Amino acid sequence: MTDSLPSPPDGAAPPACPARGTAVRLSGLAYQQTPEQLYRTLRRDHGPVAPVLLDNDIPAWLVLGYNEVSYVTGNDELFARDSRRWSQWDHIPPDWPLLPYVGYQPSVLFVEGAEHQVRAGAISDALDAVDQMELASLCQDIGYALIAGFAGSGQAELMTTYAHQVPMRAIVQLCGMPAGGLDTEELVRDLRLSLDAHEGEDPVAAYGRVQARIEQLVKERRAAPGDDVTSRMLLHPAGLTDEAVVQDVITIIAAAQQPTANWIGNSLRLLLTDDRFATTVAGGKLSVGQALNEVLWLDTPTQNFIGRWAARDTQLGGRQIKAGDCVVMSFAAANTDPGVWPDGHVGAENSSHLSFSNGEHRCPFPAPQLADVIARTAVETLLEQLPDVVLGVEAHELRWRPSIWMRGLGTLPVIFTPVLH
Ligand code: HEM
């Protein structure tokens, strides 16, 4: 987990790292299973901003402090989004696993200033037209159909067959893909592969397949606009190009599907493994809403976000940050910062966590509300349809995915009394 820095291969120039010799790798299975241990060690050894190594031992700063993450997100001219500023590009190979979401794309994620305001504004307008009651009803129908597919067997693996499916199906329909008209299974799989560096598949190729599917969608909606997010973006007064809409619809789908799927999965895990919620499944003490909120504090789906790039030399958390350094925001570490919660009691009752980030590039209005509708409906529908559902393995056997970005389970096996429809 906390491997020390290796010697560079013969002849290879080591990447420059201000804290060389003390950086730790932010990857590997051990890290994924118990990231909070690594955060504790890093805080103890380095304070709120720690030197880390990304894949291929590329150096970056991990921001662990609540105040420091807030400072980074609140100062977007200093800690900026355009990754072309990075001083490490000469060391990054073309098949670098984190490339799909770190390499510059002309999408809302990477553009800055006035252009970002226009693009993010168009996204907010397009999402704001979504009727949240209709969305809840759509998610309920999707949930019913998915559950009907496995209810008779008395067992299911909920990550693949449910948690990833509900948000994916909901969001592709919101974006104007006819239900069943596109191979959503493959889209879900490719999105997952594009974020997981260690599944033995090529994340860059997976991202390319996602892009090709969305290009097709934009072509279709341009020819025949409908009442959907993609058409609203194409028709928005901002006059976005097709290329911009392709980029931003990919961003919307990826940004919605993966975190919301893991929000559902992590909340189901909490409900099924924690005694405080055990009676809730049968109609007891703590609510689904409390589980959803607690997950945002303690097992937040977007555990780390890469990132921001320093626009000039500066300081952060007592560290000298050089222009062109990469700053990775650890929302997971910030949410449990002992400086903010000295007694270890994180603020599960409120929503001042950083799980949707902050500042110009935060998860745009009203995406967090839509995600809440999708996640809440998915969890409630499952518990309502399978009231005696329990975990199919021991809690300690559950494994987290090897993704630096996402905190999510690989599988969530459950058993229940078979339901014959
Ligand atoms: C309907 C569901 C969702 C949609 C449509 C959505 C959309 C987006 C979009 C378009 C961005 C890019 C914003 C920008 O760069 O200006 C974004 C960023 C982000 N979203 Fe969401 N999102 C959804 C759900 C979620 C969920 C469930 C979480 C986590 C619990 C989340 C966390 C984030 C974070 C951390 C960022 C990065 C912000 C930053 O760079 O500071 N999102 N989201």
Residues whose N, C-alpha, C, O or C-beta is under 5 A from the ligand:
A	BS01	HEM	V108 L109 A120 T251 I252 A255 A256 P259 T260 W263 P301 T302 S355 F356 S357 N358 E360 H361 R362 C363 P364 A367 L370 A371
